[in-house]
Amino acid sequence: MNKSELIAAISEKAEIKKVDAEKFLAAFIDTVSEQLKEGNKIQLVGFGTFETAERAARVGKNPQTGAEIQIPASVAPKFKPGKALKDLVNVKEEAVETKEAKKAPAKASAKKKK
């Protein structure tokens, strides 16, 4: 899904005009970006947490020449999904696995009894 498809989906779900959905998305992105730049954490319970992580300076290798290069320290944005989001994303796979797991032992035990 790209940005314009996301705007269309927000517009449809919230029953608002696409222009308003675009303004909302822009405001959300700007606000999250500004807060992360200031070093703040944004926690949306059930959805996830936006925060920053400090990366230490390190030595790397140029893949073309093999020469060692110094990679400076930096601050990287990161997103940690919340439990509700993880559960929502994984519910289909778990349901299929659970059904298969329940069926498999039942068939095996039925064969052993005969």
Sequence and secondary structure as in RCSB ss.txt:
>XXXX:A:sequence
MNKSELIAAISEKAEIKKVDAEKFLAAFIDTVSEQLKEGNKIQLVGFGTFETAERAARVGKNPQTGAEIQIPASV
APKFKPGKALKDLVNVKEEAVETKEAKKAPAKASAKKKK
>XXXX:A:secstr
  HHHHHHHHHHHHT  HHHHHHHHHHHHHHHHHHHHTT  EEETTTEEEEEEEE  EEEE TTT  EEEE  EE
EEEEEE HHHHHHHHHHHHHHHHHHHHHHHHHHHHHHH 
